[in-house]
């Protein structure tokens, strides 16, 4: 029997999936490569040029005046322009920051006070003056040279050693872990009740949960904050506390949690539940001893979503915790770091991967349960 050829439609689907994966992965790969690049090279060229040499405007000082020699009636300073300690090809030079690329290699630049400057293509320079050079430092030479690609951990070191970054990391864990566990526990009870317990209005409650999935967070955030502040003022609880953000994330995460867990729990074999009831088990015992252990894939799949969302959150954390040093989470700290540096690219790229290190570890630990949890209940 001859092999069946794949249909053109199947090939088209595979090609489309491949293109989507590439388009989705390419920006992340570029961000990852940029996070290790030298900040000066990152500012003038894209990540796709990171493996090739590039031209870069540099500045270097000549030899100090004590190295000058007198040749005839002129004083001369000679030396070699280096790039990372090595000679490089010079394409332009200048002696003023206003015109750093005015002269070509080999040309004689006329300086003030009848001085001259000449830079060869290999980086050797000669500066002359009718008067002796003075001062404790050499004169500045601006030049354009071919710079090899440079990679390192300087960007990550700058981010990881920033003031307060360790405290913000602990604050993010303090927010994320309870805000992931609490909605899972509540949603698991609710999902079991909506799946196996008979009650009036159960279908209406399920429809309400599905409807809550489309409620925008931004629309409900401020009313929720005002309600929390009013209740907190009544009971004497401070506004900027972890309790408020735990409750907020729980409320925002419950609709999806109940929806996913109900789909899974309702797909469990009916015979197991009915046999346990015949043996005299209560609903609580059935839930704790049978349903909960069997529902671990669904619990893990939602745990991944909730952990990623809470860890990367900035809006809810800013509203409920503020920007004080005591409660600032990692995303807020990195935002402050970017603001204080003027939005430098090297800080942005390194910060992005510092912030996703923990979510990636959680995802790869639980990812084998993700598809099982999401597809649960789709096929009986």
C-alpha positions, -999 to +999 in steps of 0.1 A: +000+000+000+015+033-011+020+061+013-008+086+015+003+121+004-006+150+026-033+172+013-024+208+003-047+220+031-027+201+057+005+215+043-010+250+044-021+245+080+014+233+090+030+262+072+007+287+089+014+273+123+051+275+116+048+312+105+028+320+136+053+303+159+082+322+143+064+356+144+055+349+181+090+338+191+111+363+171+105+393+194+113+373+225+145+360+209+155+395+200+148+408+235+168+379+249+198+386+226+196+424+233+197+418+271+233+406+268+245+432+243+267+462+251+245+492+259+263+515+234+259+490+206+223+484+216+215+521+213+226+524+177+218+490+160+192+463+161+196+429+176+197+412+142+231+429+137+245+417+170+268+391+155+284+415+130+308+444+136+293+479+135+306+514+132+304+534+164+312+570+174+339+569+201+360+594+220+395+589+234+422+611+249+456+615+235+488+608+255+493+632+284+513+664+278+544+649+295+548+625+266+551+654+240+583+658+220+596+688+202+603+684+165+618+716+151+596+745+161+565+724+169+555+702+198+541+667+189+519+641+206+517+607+189+498+576+198+474+549+188+436+550+190+423+517+204+389+500+205+386+476+235+424+476+238+430+467+201+436+487+169+406+491+146+398+507+113+390+544+115+365+558+090+362+594+103+375+617+131+373+652+146+385+672+175+352+688+184+320+672+198+300+693+174+317+677+144+330+643+154+331+629+119+342+660+099+376+647+086+386+615+068+416+594+077+448+610+065+434+645+063+450+673+083+426+689+107+434+726+115+428+732+152+428+764+172+461+782+179+476+769+146+475+733+159+469+702+136+455+667+141+460+638+117+445+603+122+455+574+100+431+547+090+448+522+113+442+546+143+477+561+146+474+599+153+496+629+155+487+662+172+510+692+168+511+727+182+535+756+181+531+760+218+537+733+244+507+711+255+496+718+290+474+702+316+473+668+334+452+650+308+454+645+271+433+661+244+400+645+232+398+629+198+364+619+184+364+591+158+343+565+141+356+530+142+345+494+134+336+478+168+333+441+171+301+427+188+302+427+226+282+406+249+282+403+287+263+403+320+266+439+328+230+447+321+218+419+344+243+430+371+230+465+369+194+454+374+200+427+400+222+450+421+197+479+420+186+492+454+155+475+467+153+448+441+156+420+466+128+434+488+106+438+458+112+402+448+100+390+482+070+414+480+060+398+446+062+363+461+042+375+491+015+388+468+015+360+442+016+328+463-015+336+484-033+352+454-028+319+435-038+295+463-068+313+477-088+314+444-079+278+436-093+266+470-125+287+467-131+277+430-125+240+437-154+240+463-176+260+440-168+239+409-177+207+429-210+222+441-219+233+405-211+199+391-225+173+416-247+190+441-283+196+433-294+231+441-320+256+427-307+280+402-275+261+395-276+267+357-282+304+364-251+305+386-230+288+359-242+313+333-233+341+357-198+327+361-194+326+323-207+361+320-181+374+346-153+362+323-159+392+300-160+419+327-130+442+321-107+445+351-103+482+346-141+488+349-144+471+382-110+480+398-119+514+412-154+504+426-137+474+442-110+496+458-136+520+472-156+491+486-125+477+502-115+510+517-150+515+532-150+481+547-114+485+559-123+518+576-153+502+593-131+474+608-100+495+613-079+478+585-054+499+567-059+505+530-024+496+517-021+460+529-015+426+513-050+415+523-066+439+499-046+428+469-051+391+478-089+397+478-087+417+445-068+390+427-090+364+441-121+382+428-106+387+394-094+351+391-124+332+404-146+333+372-119+316+351-110+292+379-146+281+385-151+277+347-120+255+342-124+234+373-161+228+367-154+215+332-130+191+346-148+180+378-181+175+358-163+151+335-153+127+363-170+093+361-204+095+377-199+059+390-171+070+414-192+098+430-223+076+433-203+047+448-189+070+474-224+082+483-237+047+486-208+039+510-220+068+532-195+095+523-205+131+527-200+157+500-170+171+519-154+136+521-160+130+484-145+163+475-114+159+497-106+122+491-118+117+455-124+148+435-095+170+447-068+144+440-083+135+406-085+172+397-048+180+400-043+186+362-071+213+362-058+228+394-023+230+380-035+245+347-053+273+364-024+278+389-001+285+359-025+311+345-031+328+379+005+328+389+017+343+356-010+370+357-005+380+393+033+380+391+033+402+360+006+425+373+014+462+378-020+479+377-037+461+406-005+462+427-002+500+421-038+506+431-040+484+462-004+486+475+008+520+461+044+528+453+058+529+488+092+512+494+077+488+519+052+471+496+066+478+461+064+447+439+090+437+413+072+451+383+068+484+400+104+484+410+116+477+375+093+505+362+110+529+387+144+517+376+135+524+340+122+558+348+154+568+368+176+556+339+156+575+312+142+543+297+175+529+286+172+498+264+197+477+283+177+481+315+145+473+297+158+441+281+175+427+312+145+436+334+121+417+312+140+385+316+146+390+353+109+394+358+099+363+338+125+339+354+101+327+382+070+324+359+091+304+335+102+280+362+066+276+374+054+270+338+079+244+329+073+226+362+036+223+356+033+226+318+026+188+314-007+194+332-017+225+312-032+208+281-048+180+302-065+206+324-076+228+295-091+200+274-108+183+303-145+180+298-143+187+261-148+150+252-169+127+271 
